[in-house]
Amino acid sequence: MPNYSQGHAMPPMRSRTAALLVACALTGCVSLAPGADKVLVTRDASAVATCTAVGNVRGQVDVNNQTDTANASAVFRNRVVALGGNTGLVTDGSVRVPVQGVAYRCP
């Protein structure tokens, strides 16, 4: 078995996997919860006019109160689903980088 620490080249697939794992460790990759990929994220209040509000959503921030822009959308969607919603109205931030908003259950 090759000893990669002694100069042997790592096979391409392993090096890609290793790079992905390092990137996720550094950025804190967030995977989507079941159903989160179907959450509608909007800034248009008319899109939730016939919906029921189910709770407030706040994005993930670090110790300096800075938004985690790399994972903001996934975190927002996951939190909407956790509240039982299927639509998130962004009240602070953008649709791409939501900071906070309201989760709604829409028909």
N, C-alpha and C positions, 0 to 999 in steps of 0.2 A: 504494500500500500504506500503511495507516495506521501512524502512529508512536505506539506505545503509551506510550512514555516521555514524550510531549508531551501527555498528557491524554486521548487517545482511549480509549474503553472497550474492554476486552478482551472478545471474544465469550464467552458463558456457558460453553461446553464447554471452551474453552481455559483459562478461569480456574479451572474445577473441576480440570482436569488439572494445572494449575500448582500449585494448592493441595495436591493429593494428592502431587505430587512433593516439595514443600517439607515436608509432613508426614513423608513417608518419609525424607527426608534428615535431619530433626531427630530422628526416633525410630529410625532404622535398620531399616526394615521388613525382615523376613525372610520369604522365600517358602518354601513347603514343597517338599522334595525329592520326586521321584516315589515314591509309596508311603507317604509320611509321613502323609497324610490318613487312612490305614487303620490306623495304629498305635493300639493300645489303651493308654491311660495309666491306671494304677490305683494305689491304695495298699493293695489287698487282696492279701496274700501268697498266699492260696489260689488266686487267679486264675492264678498262675504255677507251681503245684505240679507240673504235668506238663510243664513247659517246660525248655529248656536255656538257662542263662545264657551270654551271648555277650560281655559286657563292662560296665564301669561307665560311667555317663553323668553328666556334670556340666554344668549349665546355663551360660549366658553371664553373666559378671560384668564389671563395669567396673574401673577402676584402684583404686577404693575398696572393692573386693570386694562391691559391691552388685549384686543380681540385676536383670537387665533384664526387668522385669515385663511390658512391652508385647510382648516377643517370646519369653518364656520357654517357652511351650508349643510354638511352632514350632521353636525351637532344640532342645529336648529330643526332639521327634519326629524331627527330621532326624538327630540323633546316634544315636538308636535304629536308624534305617534304615541309617546309615553302618556300624554294627557288624553288620549282617545280621539285626537283630531285627525283630519285629513287635509287641512288647509292651514297655512300659516300666513297671517297678515304681518308684514314687516313694518314696524313703527320707527325703528332706528337702524340705519345701515341701508344696504342695497339688497336686492334679490340675490345677488351673487355672494355677498358677505353680510348676511343678516346678523345684527347685534342683539336686537330684542324685538318682540312682537306679541301677537295674540294667536293662540291655537283655536281653530274653529272645527266643528263637525258640520259638514255640508251634505245636503242630500245628493 
